[in-house]
Amino acid sequence: MIVLKISNSSEVVAGKIGRFLERLTPDSFDETTVEDIVLQKLVENLREEGIRGEVAAVKGIDLHATELVMKDSMHVRKHQVF
């Protein structure tokens, strides 16, 4: 299993839409938007390589150095089979 944590969502959004508009959007929106884009590109590239599997964006889980921390209200926000 692979876990990917994106830590600069706000900066990515700011680079695409500008700092002013980024300040108007909540951080959770930025994170969700960037995760959705990364998931789509990841699935496209894995399909091209002939790799099959599943990928999910999960809320309520966080990566801290060598620990995977699960919160009480964990749920799958987006799931895709490829």
C-alpha positions as CSV (number, residue, x, y, z in Angstrom):
1,M,0.0,0.0,0.0
2,I,1.2,3.5,-0.8
3,V,0.3,6.6,1.2
4,L,0.8,10.0,-0.4
5,K,0.5,13.2,1.7
6,I,0.3,16.5,-0.2
7,S,1.6,19.3,2.1
8,N,1.6,22.3,-0.2
9,S,-2.0,22.4,-1.6
10,S,-2.5,26.1,-0.9
11,E,0.7,27.0,-2.8
12,V,-0.3,24.9,-5.7
13,V,-3.7,26.5,-5.9
14,A,-2.1,30.0,-5.5
15,G,0.3,29.2,-8.4
16,K,-2.7,28.3,-10.6
17,I,-5.3,30.9,-9.7
18,G,-3.2,33.6,-7.9
19,R,-2.6,34.5,-4.3
20,F,-5.6,36.8,-4.0
21,L,-8.2,34.1,-5.0
22,E,-6.3,31.5,-3.0
23,R,-6.8,33.5,0.2
24,L,-10.5,33.5,-0.5
25,T,-10.7,29.7,-0.6
26,P,-10.6,27.6,2.6
27,D,-7.6,25.3,3.0
28,S,-9.8,22.2,3.0
29,F,-11.1,23.2,-0.5
30,D,-7.5,23.6,-1.7
31,E,-6.5,20.2,-0.3
32,T,-9.5,18.5,-1.9
33,T,-9.0,20.1,-5.3
34,V,-5.3,19.2,-5.4
35,E,-6.0,15.6,-4.2
36,D,-8.6,15.1,-6.9
37,I,-6.2,16.4,-9.6
38,V,-3.3,14.2,-8.4
39,L,-5.6,11.1,-8.1
40,Q,-6.8,11.6,-11.7
41,K,-3.3,12.0,-13.1
42,L,-2.0,9.1,-11.0
43,V,-4.7,6.8,-12.4
44,E,-4.1,8.0,-16.0
45,N,-0.3,7.2,-15.7
46,L,-0.8,3.9,-14.0
47,R,-3.3,2.8,-16.6
48,E,-0.8,3.7,-19.3
49,E,1.8,1.5,-17.6
50,G,-0.7,-1.4,-17.5
51,I,-1.0,-1.3,-13.7
52,R,-4.4,-2.2,-12.2
53,G,-5.6,-1.4,-8.7
54,E,-7.5,1.0,-6.6
55,V,-6.8,4.5,-5.2
56,A,-8.7,6.5,-2.6
57,A,-8.6,9.9,-1.0
58,V,-9.3,9.4,2.7
59,K,-10.3,12.0,5.3
60,G,-9.4,11.4,9.0
61,I,-5.9,9.8,8.4
62,D,-2.6,11.6,8.7
63,L,1.0,10.7,8.1
64,H,3.5,11.7,10.8
65,A,7.1,10.6,10.2
66,T,6.9,6.8,10.9
67,E,3.3,6.8,12.1
68,L,0.0,6.7,10.4
69,V,-2.5,8.5,12.7
70,M,-6.2,7.6,12.4
71,K,-8.9,9.9,13.7
72,D,-12.3,8.9,15.1
73,S,-14.2,10.0,12.0
74,M,-12.2,8.4,9.1
75,H,-14.0,8.0,5.8
76,V,-13.2,7.5,2.1
77,R,-13.8,10.8,0.3
78,K,-13.1,9.5,-3.2
79,H,-12.5,6.0,-4.6
80,Q,-11.5,4.9,-8.1
81,V,-10.7,1.5,-9.5
82,F,-8.3,1.4,-12.5
